[in-house]
Amino acid sequence: MQTTVRPQGSGESERQDLPFALKDVRAAIPDYCFQPSVFRSLAYFFLDIGIIAGLYAVAAYLDSWFFYPIFWFAQGTMFWALFVVGHDCGHGSFSKSKLLNNIIGHLSHAPILVPFHGWRISHRTHHSNTGNVDTDESWYPIKESDYDLMGFPEKLVRYYAPLIAYPVYLFTRSPGREGGTHFSPKSALFKASERNDIIVSTVSIITMVAFLGWFTLTFGVVAFIKFYFVPYAIFVVWLDLVTYLHHTEDDIPWYRGDNWYYLKGALSTIDRDYGIFNNIHHNIGTHVAHHIFHTIPHYYLKDATEAIKPLLGDRYRISHEPIWKSFFKSQKACHYISDTGAEVYYKPSK
């Protein structure tokens, strides 16, 4: 059975224990923040593509092992930036045209082996259930009883190698959820009406894999590793690092049953400061406003955040500590939650 997807703001009028409602948060944000600019969105897409192409040209021209480490990190970072553009497409915040969103989404995601529609749908489930122990889709906590039963491979990926987890998740989903690959139209992740979309995205991935196979046969394994595999691996680390830190902190609450509703769950996230990378990866660390209203384009998230901070008060959370410090702190402190309780918090490893 597919995970229930609640509409944005579901149940707000019936359950309200915050000092503000979703409509109050919406009223605080200027209307322009909800109006994507096709020109501006396309400009970010082509800028990222241009930088990626330029890095490839420089690396191929220099062909120097002194330059390759710089190239690998820069290109992997740009792959991550390109993913964020596709992320906007998946939310419909790239433009108001579904066709354009789908086209740019595939052009952004297929080259980095992300199934656009498959990820878009599972990510939609995450946004509609954020902070819900039972129905969230991404980096949700493991119950203590399940934690005790987890085998070494699962614990290894989840707790000691989380920065390489994303490709595994695409094929197997996360622990505690009904299994389902992002590539099969018959996966438990998807409705029957979404199967054609999944086929299109899977074909795009197969096409990219075929191209990489041709490239490897033509130019050799070393060329494949130099020009694609290492940047791709760095992209995966970026993706896992940022998404993990969005929702993993030992003082972020998680909710069960009727204690959860959309707005309260959406506030169970935290903004992070990535320094010089904030603009490079399109301010994806500005995450609280994004979770409340995911249709805000990335280039308006900072404006929206400043608008809602006075209203949210201490419900708005941001961390300015070094990213590496936040990661290792959360990795040590956030392993499982209690089996019972309407509002629960992460506990450290046993």
Secondary structure, DSSP 8 states (H G I E B T S, - for coil): -------TTTTTTT---SSS-HHHHHHHS-GGGG---HHHHHHHHHHHHHHHHHHHHHHHHH--TTTHHHHHHHHHHHHHHHHHHHHHHHHT-S-S-HHHHHHHHHHHHGGGT--HHHHHHHHHHHHHTTTBTTT--SS---BHHHHHH--HHHHIIIIISGGG-HHHHHHH--TTS----SS-TTSTTS-GGGHHHHHHHHHHHHHHHHHHHHHHHHH-HHHHIIIIIHHHHHHHHHHHHHHHHHH--TTS-EE-GGG--HHHHHTS--EE--TTHHHHTTTTT--HHHHH-TTS-GGGHHHHHHHHHHHHGGGS-EE-S-HHHHHHHHHHH-SBB-SS-SEE--B---
